[in-house]
Amino acid sequence: MRSFLSFTMIMLSAGAIVCCRQLLSIDELPVSAVEKDGSVADAGSPFSVVNGQPQGETLYGIWGTGPEFFVAVGTSSVSFVYRKGLMTRLGGTSLGRDYSAVWGTSTTDVYAVGRSPSGGFVDHFDGEGWLEVYHSNTALLGVWGVTEGTGAVFAVGIEGKIFGTKPGSPWSVIETIPKVNPTDEEKPSLWSISGRNVDDFTIAAGTQLFHWEPAAGGIVYYEPMRSDMLIRFAWQIPGPTTSVLLGTNHYGIIWFSGSGGEGPAGDAGPISYKITNLIHDEASPGAADAFMEGAWGTSEKIIAVGDHGRIYACNTGTMDVKTIASPTDESLGGVWGSSLDDVWIVGRRELILHGSIR
């Protein structure tokens, strides 16, 4: 095992990838307030437009610590920093150097990853400004980390590459996921990563879903049952078990969940995983190329946002999806909140929405 990986107790060698290629049956759950064409009966929206520019950049990610601080990032290295009611715009002049995602631990420890004409990069925000701390030869698309234990931070990108760091250690490539199907032309593009801890995380990778399963000895991959389904993001729902919301094309939301196994409560027996389809829009024009792009929520309710202003709310008790009226038809790239009454959404043309999903 590599010395770097020892601090996370992860082994992602090619031999550790378990070719678990069973096509999981997709359970269908009821969908409320979503018409077949994606329309919404109620035209009123609980969100208002806080910021927007006709010729602005596109915001892809947002992360914060609480009601007094968040950071949103996007194309041309633009970022918006919100502190105690004041919004500051930084950057936005580095054409072609685009942020893809953002995650952090505090107001002075925030990471943003992205792509540039020469590859990819990791920037760090210290509370005052951004500094590039790592450059890769491949684009970076997602970032996530843990605050407990070693404080590991991970980034994922194209060509199956997983990058990582921990306090006191430099960023580096910690593993590359190879092609999992002989017919694949190249290694998978890893779009997003999220999890509960370093022993339970999920990676969204287009035609595949990767999940770290210690009992299986490594990374297990799953293929969506629908041949036209592409997974864009993964977001772990707060709680003690594997419970991940996944955004797809066709304005789709699926739920990857696990039960049993060696959980915090000492549950016995093997873990059983399943995929549940929550919504899949076949009727709207262009839906095959329209994605849900991000999610955030609590153990009570989740909000997901996507292309063409699409907003969904999902009750975690019933996993019943409802469409939320949107004040815009611009594409929405990310969402975060300090509570269900303080939710922020970002998107195209530097759009920032604020509202409640209570």
N, C-alpha and C positions, 0 to 999 in steps of 0.2 A: 504494500500500500504506500502511496506517495506520502512524503512527510507533510506536504501542504494539506492533503485530504484528511490526515489523521485528526485534525482538530474538529472536523465535522462528522467524523465516523461514517463518511460516504466513500464508496468505491464505485466509480463510474467507468470502469474499463470496458472495452468492447465485449469481453467475455462475460461481463456482469449483466449485459442486456438480455433479459429473458424474453424470448420470442413468443410472447403470449398473444397469439394472433386470433384467438376466438372472437367472433363478431358477437358482441353482447347484444341481447335483445333489448330493444328500446321500448320502455314503458311509456304510454301516453297518459299525461295528466290533463285535467280539464283546464281550458283557458277561458277567462272571463273578460268581458268588455273589449275583446279584440275582434274586429270584423275580419272577414276573409280577405278583404282588400287592404287591410291594415288601417282603415279609417277609425276615427274615434267619435263616439256619439257626442261627448261633452267637449265643446270648443274652448272652454275656459282652462287655463293652465295655472298650476300652482307655482310656476317659475317665471321670474321676470329677468329681462336682459339688463345686466350690470355694465357690460362692456362689449364693444363690437366696432370693427373698422371695415369699411367697404373694400379696401385693398390690403387688409391685414394678413398676418401670418396664420398658419393653422396650428392650434394647440392640441397636442396629443395626450398629455398626461397631467395629472394633478395629485398632490399629496400634501398632507398637513398634520399638525400636532394637536390642534384643538380650535376653538372658536376664534382665536386671535392670530393664527398663523397658518398659511399654506403657500405652496409654490406650484405654479403651472408652467409647463414648458412646451415648446413647439419648434416649428421650422425656423431656419436662419438663426438658430441659437437664441430665440426669444424666450424670455421668462417673465412671469408676473409674480411678484412677491407681495403677499398680503400680511400686514402687521397691524393689529389693533385698529382695524377700520380703514387703514390707508393702503392703497394699491400702488406699487412701483413697477414700472416696466423696465426691464433690463435687456440689453442686446437687441437682436432682431436685424442685425446688419451683416451677418455671416452667411451670405447666400450659398446654399448647398450643404451647409453644416447644420443638420437638423436633429433636434432632440426627439427621441421616440418614447421615452418613459422616464418616470421619476419615482424615487422612494427614499426615505430617510429615517433617522432615529430621533432627531431633535431639530430645533430651529437653527442650529449651527453645524449640522451634520446631515447633508442632503446630497444624494447621488442622482445624476441624470445621465442616461446613455443615449447614443445616437449613431448617426451615419454621416459620412462625408465623402467627397470624391476619392479620397485616399484610403477609405476603410471605415473604421468605427472608433468610438472614443467614450471615455468616462470622464465626466466633469464632477467636481465637488463644490458644494456651496457651504461656506463657513459662517453664514449670517450676514456677510458684507458683499460678497461677489463670488463668481465662478472661477475655478481653476481646473485646467485639464490635468488629470492624474494618471491617465492611461490611454494609449492609442493602440488599436488593433488593425490588422490588415483586412478584417471583415466587419460588416455592419453589425451593430448591436441594437436589439429591438426591445428587450425587456429587462427589468431589474427588480430584485426583491431581496430581503434579508431578514435576519432574526436579531432581536434585541437581547435575548437571554443567552447565557453561556458565553461562547466565544465571540459573539457579535459578527457572524459571517455575513457577507453580502455577495450576491450572485448576479451575474448578468448573462443573458443568452442572446444568440444572434444567428446569422445565416451559417451555412455549412456545418450545422450541428454543434457549434462550439458553445461550451459553458465556461465562463470566466468567474473568478472569485477572489476575495480578499478577506482579511480579518485585521483587527487593530494591530498595527506594527508590521504587517506583511504587505508586500506590493501586490498589485493586481497581476494575474497571470491566467493563461488557459489551463484549466484543471482537467478538462476532458473534452473529447469530441465524440458525439454520437454518430456512428456510421450509418450507412444506408441500411434500412431494416427490410426492405423488399428488393430482390434482385432486379426488378424492373425499374426501380427508381433511377432517374438520371443523375442525381446528386444527393449529397447528404441533406437531411431535413433542415428547413428554416425554423428556428425556435423563436416563436413570436412573443411568448409571455411566460412568466414563471410566478408561482404563488404557492404558499403552503402554510401549515401550522408550525412546523419546526424542521430541522435538518433531516429528520427521519420520516417526514411526510410532506412531500411537495409534488406539484404537478406542473408540467410544461405543455403549453399549447403549441402544436407544430403543424398546422395546416391539415393535411390528410391523416395525421396521427396525433395521439395523445400519449404522453409519457408520464409515468408515475413511479416515484421511488418507493419500493416495497422491500424493506429489510428482510422480511420472512422469505421472499422469493430470491434474495441474493443480489438484487440490483434494480436497475431500471426496467420496468415492464412497459410494453407499449400496447396500445389498443387502437383499433381502426374503427372509425364511426361506421355504423351500419349503412347509412345513406351514402351512395357513391358520389353524390354531388355536394357533400358536406365538407366545408373547410373551417377549421377551428382557428380563431383569431386571438382570443384572450382566455386566461384562466384567472379566477379569483376565489380564494379560499374563504368560505363563510365562517365567521367567528364561531367557535365551539370546540368540543373535545374530540371530534371524529373527522375523518376525511369527508368533506362536503364542499364541492367545488362547482362554482357556476362557470360555464363555458360559453363564450359568444361565438357565433358562426355566421356564415353567409345566410341568405334567405331571411335576414333579420332574426336569426335563430338563437335560442337559448337552450342549452342542455345542462343537465345536472349529473355530475359524477360523484357518487357517494359510496362509502364503505361502512360495513357494520361487523361487529364481532372482533376477534383477534385480541392482541395484547395491548389494549387501550389503557388510558390513565386509571380506569377503575379496575384493571386487572381482568378484563373480559377474557373468557377462555375460547379456544377454538380458532380456526383460520378466519382471516378477514374475507368477507364477500363484497365484491365491488359490482356496481351496476351503473348503467347510463339511462337516464330518464329524459325523454324529450318534453320540453316545456312549451316551446312555440317554434313553428317553422312555417314561414310565409311563402307559399307557392304562388299566390295570386297577384301580388303587386308587381307592376312592370319593373324589370331590372332587378328583381329580388335576388337572383342568383349571384349578382355581384355586389349586393348590399350587405354590410356586416354590422353586427353589434360589436362595439369597440372597447367597452369598459364597464366595470361594475364596482359598486361599493355598498356597504350596508351594515346592519347589526344582526344580532341573533334573532331579531324580530322581523325585520323587513329589509329587502334588497332593492336597489335601483340599478338598472342597466341602461346604457345609452348607445346610440349607433348612428349610422348614416341616415341622411335626409331627416334629421331631427327626431328620430325614433327614440322614445323613452318608455321603458317598462318598469313596473313595480311588482315585486314578488314577495308574498307572505311566506316566511320560512316554515310556518306550521303546516300549511296546506300545499306549498309550492305552486300556488295558483297565480298565474300571471295576468296582470291588468295593464292595458296601455294607458299611459299618462299623456294628456294633451300637452303639446309642445308649443312654445311661442315662436318657433323657427323651423324652417325646413332645411337649414344648413346642417352639414354632417357634424356629429358630436363625437369627440375623441376620447373623453375621459370624465370621470365623476369621482367625487370624494366629499365627505361631510364630517362634521364634528358631532352631529346628532341627526336624527330624522327630521328635525326642524331647521337644520342648518346645512343644506346640501348645495354643493357647487358643481356645475357642469361646464366643461370647456369644449371648444370646437373650432371650426373653420372661421376665418376672418377675425381671429382673436376674440371669438365670442365667449363670454363668461355669463352664465346664468346662475341665479340664486333662488332657492325656494325651499319648500317643505314637502315631504311625502308622508307625513304623519297620518 
